[in-house]
Amino acid sequence: MRFKGLDLNLLVAFDALLETKSVSRAAERLNLSQPAMSAALARLREYFGDEILVADGKRMHPTAHAESLLPQVRELLTGADMLIATSTAFDPGTSQRAFRVIASDYITAALLAPLIRRLSAVAPQVRIEIVAPDAQSDTLLDRGQVDVIITPAEFIESDHPAEVLFEEEHVVACCAANPALKRGRIAEADFMGAGHVGVSMGSTRTMTFGDRQLETMGRRRRIEIVASSFTVVPWLLIGTARLAVMHARLAQAMKGYFPIAHAPLPFDFPVMREMIQVHRARVGDGGLAWLRQQLRAAAQGKSIHRSNGRA
């Protein structure tokens, strides 16, 4: 398809070339041969009268003109993607749509996994792709490269609409045989005196809501192990006297697989608000309306809905 002499498919190639800064990697990303991608680059150079990518030793770098075009190209591609994906009607029984959801392993274990098991009966061809949160999550949402972000309120991106999915309490988790657990409770002195498992997320080692709140409250624990995800914490508790601050939903889910127990925190602790966010241009997307409905129902412990999504 051409618009004012430009093959619009070349814009997809342009985005891949600028993202990867490599003809071969761009070809792999778009499932093209390297000669086909080289031909696309040649056509881009001819149309824009610019080299687009220039070789510097074994690496390639975008020209200043190409970098100036990139935001406009990505805005066009995002708009086109949203136009194609958006529909006011959605039939989960026949749809083959793939939804990309950014969610932590805690949300995956406590909410998404049980929901996906149930969805197989009413939306057998719908695919859910789960993406781990990182520093690029907001960028992926801005570009329309993910459909939904599920994240604590403090990480919400202000440019897009969000709603509360559920409120989460935190508990103290431990090995079921931990002697500090007495009649279903752990004393504050035992909590502060024990070794703990903490969690820091991603390459930036982002602190979790629970750890951040404890630090703000001035309750400094003796952290013996820092895990990179929530779902490995039970492995680090069993057979030890360590404790961990854990989401109540995750602790309940993990009890079915590990010999762990949980108890209320021995002091007042704020409730965490888990949010769901979509791109502002996709508020009327019937498929996303249906998915949000399923997520809300799962968070409230209700049965899934078979009805079509409506804006």
Residue pairs with C-beta under 8 A, 6 or more apart in sequence:
1 7
1 8
1 9
2 8
5 47
6 47
7 43
10 40
10 43
10 44
10 47
11 73
11 76
11 77
12 30
12 77
13 26
13 30
13 32
13 37
13 40
13 41
13 44
14 44
14 52
14 66
14 69
14 70
14 73
15 70
15 73
15 74
15 77
16 26
16 29
16 30
16 37
17 23
17 26
17 37
17 40
17 41
17 44
17 52
17 53
18 52
18 53
18 62
18 66
18 67
18 70
18 73
19 26
19 29
20 26
20 29
21 53
21 59
21 60
21 61
21 62
22 60
23 34
23 37
23 38
23 41
23 53
23 60
24 34
24 37
26 32
26 37
27 33
27 34
27 36
27 37
30 37
32 40
41 52
41 53
44 52
45 51
45 52
48 65
48 66
48 69
50 63
50 65
50 66
51 63
51 66
52 62
52 63
52 65
52 66
53 60
53 61
53 62
53 63
53 66
54 60
54 61
54 62
54 63
62 70
74 143
77 143
77 144
78 142
78 143
78 144
79 281
81 144
82 144
82 279
82 281
82 282
82 285
85 97
85 144
85 282
85 285
85 287
86 281
86 282
86 284
86 285
86 286
87 285
87 286
87 287
88 284
88 286
88 310
88 311
89 286
89 308
89 309
89 310
90 97
90 285
90 286
90 287
90 289
90 290
90 308
90 309
90 310
91 308
92 119
92 122
92 123
92 126
92 290
92 306
92 308
92 309
93 122
93 123
93 124
93 306
94 125
95 123
95 125
95 126
95 287
96 125
96 126
96 127
97 126
97 127
97 287
98 126
98 127
98 128
98 129
99 126
99 127
99 128
99 129
99 147
99 148
99 287
99 288
99 291
100 129
100 131
100 145
100 146
100 147
100 148
101 112
101 128
101 129
101 130
101 131
101 146
101 147
101 148
101 149
101 150
102 130
102 131
102 132
102 133
102 137
102 140
102 141
102 146
102 148
102 149
102 150
102 151
103 111
103 112
103 130
103 131
103 133
103 149
103 150
103 151
104 132
104 133
104 150
104 151
104 201
104 229
104 230
105 132
105 229
105 230
105 231
106 230
106 231
106 247
106 249
106 250
107 150
107 274
108 130
108 231
109 230
109 231
109 250
109 253
109 254
110 247
110 249
110 250
110 252
110 253
111 150
111 249
111 295
111 298
111 299
112 128
112 130
114 298
115 294
115 295
115 298
115 304
116 128
118 298
118 303
118 304
119 126
119 128
119 294
119 304
122 304
122 305
122 306
131 137
131 140
131 146
132 202
133 149
133 151
133 155
133 201
133 202
134 202
134 203
134 204
135 202
135 203
135 204
137 146
137 149
137 151
137 155
138 157
140 146
141 149
141 157
141 160
141 277
141 278
141 279
142 157
142 159
142 160
142 279
144 279
144 281
144 282
147 278
147 279
147 282
147 288
147 291
148 276
148 277
148 278
148 288
148 291
148 292
148 295
149 157
149 276
149 277
149 278
150 165
150 274
150 275
150 276
150 277
150 295
151 274
151 275
151 277
152 209
152 272
152 273
152 274
152 275
153 162
153 164
153 272
153 273
153 274
153 275
154 209
156 162
156 275
156 277
157 277
159 280
160 277
160 278
160 279
160 280
161 277
161 278
161 280
161 283
162 275
162 276
162 277
163 275
163 276
163 292
164 273
164 274
164 275
164 276
165 274
165 275
165 276
165 295
165 296
165 299
166 274
166 299
166 300
167 271
167 272
167 273
167 274
168 247
168 248
168 249
168 271
168 272
168 273
168 274
169 247
169 248
169 269
169 271
169 272
170 209
170 210
170 213
170 245
170 246
170 247
170 248
170 265
170 269
170 272
171 245
171 246
171 247
171 248
171 251
171 262
171 263
171 264
171 265
172 186
172 191
172 243
172 244
172 245
172 246
172 262
172 263
172 264
172 265
172 266
173 233
173 234
173 237
173 243
173 244
173 245
173 246
173 251
173 254
173 260
173 261
173 262
174 180
174 181
174 186
174 237
174 241
174 242
174 243
174 244
174 260
174 261
174 262
174 263
175 237
175 238
175 239
175 240
175 241
175 242
175 259
175 260
175 261
176 259
176 260
176 261
177 259
178 240
178 241
178 243
178 261
179 241
180 186
180 187
180 190
180 191
180 194
180 241
180 243
181 261
181 263
184 263
185 263
185 264
185 266
186 243
186 263
186 266
187 266
188 266
188 267
191 221
191 243
191 265
191 266
192 219
192 221
193 222
194 221
194 222
194 241
194 242
194 243
195 222
195 223
195 224
195 240
195 241
195 242
195 243
196 221
196 222
196 223
196 224
196 242
196 243
196 244
196 245
197 223
197 224
197 225
197 226
197 227
197 233
197 236
197 237
197 242
197 243
197 244
198 208
198 211
198 221
198 223
198 225
198 226
198 227
198 244
199 208
199 210
199 211
199 226
199 227
199 228
199 229
199 230
199 233
199 244
200 206
200 207
200 208
200 211
200 226
200 227
200 228
201 207
201 208
201 228
201 229
207 215
208 230
209 272
210 245
210 246
210 247
210 272
211 245
213 269
213 270
214 220
214 221
214 245
217 267
219 267
224 242
225 236
225 242
227 233
227 236
230 246
230 247
230 250
231 250
231 254
233 244
233 246
234 254
234 257
234 258
234 260
235 258
236 242
236 244
237 243
237 244
237 258
237 260
238 258
238 259
238 260
245 265
246 254
246 262
247 272
248 262
251 260
251 262
252 262
254 260
255 261
255 262
274 299
276 292
276 295
276 296
278 285
278 288
278 292
282 288
283 311
284 311
285 309
285 311
286 308
286 309
286 310
286 311
287 309
288 309
289 309
289 310
289 311
290 305
290 307
290 308
290 309
291 309
293 305
293 309
294 304
294 305
297 303
297 304
297 305
298 304
